[in-house]
Amino acid sequence: MPENEASSRSRVTLYSHAELYVQAADAPGQVAEGRFKPGVDELRAALGVGKEERLECWLLIDRSGSVLFDRDELQQVALAWHFASIDSERDRIGILGFCGFGDYVNLFEFKTPLKEADRAMLLIADCGGGGTPTAEAVTHAARMLRSSAAEHKLVVVVTDAPANDTAQCAQATRAATSEGVRVIGALKPENRHQRPGANGSAFMAEQFGSDWFEVESYTQTPHALLEHLARMPGPGPSEARVPHPASERQITAGHERLVAAAAEVLLALGDEAAYELSERALDASDPQLRAVAHYLRMRREQLHTHGDELLAAALKAAGSR
């Protein structure tokens, strides 16, 4: 892992979906009824996703202090719920909130691609404050997408202000693009303290190149995203991808069984050890190690949600292989 990435990650606190789910056990509020509009089929068509291909996406939601005091903040929460409804058998989406600066960067996994929208999403309106660590959020989402089997990988960043470090954000965007992950910025300018005639084109262009658009309200984002994709369809999945040397190796069914068995044994060593291993393995160039990392994350979330009996059953199954 590059030294600069290690130092960046060392100051980030990640609140996993499983942790937020537990915190939301007594959270008030209703699960949103809204569905993603214009709809997943329109989004797939705009991205050029083939009939037999899959889409995996992370929606990154800026939860900085300026957003929390924005009169349209609840529309942003509604937007997150709309995107969370995109899940289907083939396409998946994650919802990540980000805020803070310096030694206090916080990332909130309100939803992962392995989960449908559930109680963890109820906390989105309660989490946030501070600066805008867009670079850290993009880096995390790209890392989650590295070992995805989806042919199309997308990150949509909804923000109202420049990143804490626009140069670092630009670097994170380029790194994600080099691995076949498209990063699109969506600017909804902040209302509070907004200067007359203020223009966000300079910092958005620095952070995302030409792959960004602006909206007047958060609820315009789905339609504006489709319009942006019509103007800038972007490269196909094979054109955008610059693979690691080992990334083309196929994982056979036998290897997958071994990976699953190894992950179950590692989980038996303890939740903390499994978390540390999964975080380290997500940066591996070897697809088998990344498969272990994603499997560990999935199983940890299932265990947090369903309890120790699931671990006992999984260990029994692993021992029979």
N, C-alpha and C positions, 0 to 999 in steps of 0.2 A: 504494500500500500504506500503511495507517495506520502512523504512526511507532512506536506501541507494539508492533505486530506485528513490525516490522523489527528493533527492539531485542531482542525475544524470540528471533527466529530467529537473530540474529547469534551467540548463545551456545550454539547447538545443533549438535552433531556428529552427522551422519547417516551410519550405516554401511549402505551400500546392499546389496541382496540379492546383487549381482554380487561386491562385495568380500568378503562373508561366504562366498560360494560358493568363492572362491579360497582363503580362509583354512581352509576345512573340507576341503580336498583330502586332507589326511592325518589328519583327525580320526577318532578311534576311535568305535565304536558302530554300532548297526544302525538302519536306517530303521524307524520304528515300523510295525507291521502293523495297528494298530487303526484302525477306521473311525469317523467321526463318528456318535455315537448320542445321541438316538434316530434321527437321520437327517435328510437334507436335505429330504425330502418333508414330514416333520413340522414342520420349521422354516419352510418355505415356507407351509404351511397356517396355522401360528400367526401369521405376519406378514401373512397375507392376500394373498400373492403369486399373481396370476392365472396361468392355464395358459400364456399366451403372454408373461408378464412375466419379468423377470430380477432376481436379487438379487445385490448386491455388498456385501461386509462386510469390516471390519477388526477383528480380535481384538487388543486392546491388552493386553499382558502386563506387569504390574508386576514389574520385576527389581531392586527396591531391596534394600538390605542386609538388611532384616528378612525378606524372602522367602527370600534365599539361606541364612539360618540357620533357616528354618522346617522342621520335620520332615516337612511335607507338600510340600516344594518339588518333589520329583520327580513328584508328582501334577500339579502345574501344568505341567510339561514335557509330561507325557502328554496333558493337556488341549489344549495347543497342537497336538500332533500329531493329535489327534482332529479339531479344527477344520480343520486343513490338508487333511484328506481330503475336505472338502466339495465340492471343485472338480468341476464338470461342464461340459458344453458351454454351458450357459446361466448357471450361477451361479458366482461366484468369490469367493475370500476372501484377505485378506492377513493376515500375522502380524507384529506390531510389538512389540518389547520396549523398555521405557523405564526409565531410572534416572539418578541424579545430581542436582546442584543448582547454582545460581549459574552460574559460567562453565564448568561441567563436566556439562552435560546431554548424555546419549547416547541416541540412538534407533537401534534395530537392526531392519532390515527382513529378518527371517528368511524371509519369503515375501512376494511381491507377488501381486496378483490375476492378473497375466499369467503366473505360473509355477505349476507343480504343486510339491508338496512334494519337496524334493531335499536335497542334502548341506548346504546352508546351514542347514537346520533342526537339524542335528546340533550346532550351536554354542550353541543356546539355553540349555543348562545351564551354559555357561562364561561367559556375558555378564551383567554386572550389578554392582551395588554402589552404595551412596550413597543419595540421597534419592528422592523420588517425583514426578517432573515430569509429572504427569497432564495438565496444561493443554497443554504442548508436544506431547505425544503425540496428544491429541484434535485439536489444530490441524493437525498434519501429516496425520492420517488424513482429516480433512474436506477438506483441500486435495487429496489424492489422489482423493477421490470427486467433486470438483466437475464434472469433465468426463466422468464415467462415464455411459454410455447406459442403465444399469440403472434400472428403474422404482422399485426399493426399495433404499435405501442405509442401512446399519446399522453402527454402531460399538459393540462390546461391550468395556468396560473392566474387566478383572479385577485387583483390587487388594486390599491387606491393611491399608491405612492412609490417612490423609488426604494429599491432594496437598501439595506444597511450599507452594503458594499456593492455598487453596481458592476464594478470590474470583476469581482468574485462571482457575481450572478452570471455575467456573460461567459465566464470560464466554465461554470457548471452547466450552462445551456449547451455550449459547444461540446463538452464531454459527453453529455447525454445524446446529442445528435450523432456523434461519432459511433455510438453504440446502437443506432437504429431507433432511438426514442425521439419523437418529435415533440418539441416544447413550444407551446403557443401562449402568449401573454394576453390577458384581457384587462384593460384599464377602466376602472370606474372611478373617476377623479373624486377625491374627498370633498365633502360639502363644507366641513368645518375649517375655518381659516383659509378657504380657497381664495387665492388672489384673482382679481378680475383678469381675464385673458390668459390665465396660466395654461401652459401647454406641456403635456407629458410626453411629447414625441421624442425628446432628446434622451431621457433616461430609459424609456421603453425600447427605443431603437438600440441603445447600448446593451441592454439586457437580453433582448430577444431578436435582434436584427430587424428584418422586415416582417417577421412572423408574429404580429400582434394586432389587436384592434381595440377600439374604444367604445364604451357604451355610456348612456346617460343614467341608467339604473341597472341594478344587478339582474332584474327579471328579463332584461333584453338579451342577456348573454347567450342563451341557447340559439335564438334566431341569428344573432350577430355572428356566432361561431360558424353556423352553416354558410352565411354570406361570405365570411372571411375564407372559408375553405373553397368556396366557388371561385373566389378571386385568386387564391393561392393553394391549388390542390396539393402541392408538395410532391416529393419523390415517393415512389412505391417502396414497399418494405425491403425489397432486395437492393434497391439503389442506395437507400440511406444507411444501410448497415455496414460498419467497418468492424469485422469480428476480431476477437482475440484469437491467437493461433490455435488454441485448443477448442474453440467454441463450436466447431463443426462436427466434433465427434458425437456420434449417436449413443444414447444411453439405452442399452438393450433391456428387455423385460427382466432378464435375470439380474442385471445391475440394479434395476429399480427395486426389486424385492430385497436385495442386499442393503440398499440405501435405506429402505423403510425399516428393516430389522435393526440396522445400526442406529438409526435415529431413536427408535424406541428404547434401546439399551441406554443411550446417552440421556434420554429423558429420565430414566430411572436413577441417574446419578444426582438429579436435583434440578429444580427449575432455574436457578441462577447459572449453573454450569451450562445448561442447554441454551439459555439466552445468550451467554457470552460466545459460545461456539457458533450459534446462528449468525450473530452480528459479524464475526470474523469471516465466516465462510461465504457471506453474501458478496464479499469483495474478491473472491477467488476467480481466476480465469477458467478453471476446469468446470465444465457444466455439471459434473457429478457432485462436486462440492457445493455448488449453488443449489442443486436439487436437494441436498441434505439440509441446507439452510432454510429453504422454503418449507420443506416438510416439517422441520422443527418448529417453525413459526406457526404453522397450521395446527400442529398437534398441541402446542402450548395453549393456543387460544381455545381449542376444544376442551382441554383439561380444565382451564379456568372456568369455562362455562358449564361443563357437565360433571366435573368432580373426579374423585380418585377411582371410581369404579371403571371409568373409561381407560385409565392408565393400566389397571390390572388386566382388563380384557386385551389391551393392545400388547402388553408384555407376554401374555399367554400365547397370543397369535404369533408374535415374533419368535418365541421360543420353539414353536412348532415348525418353523421354516427350515 
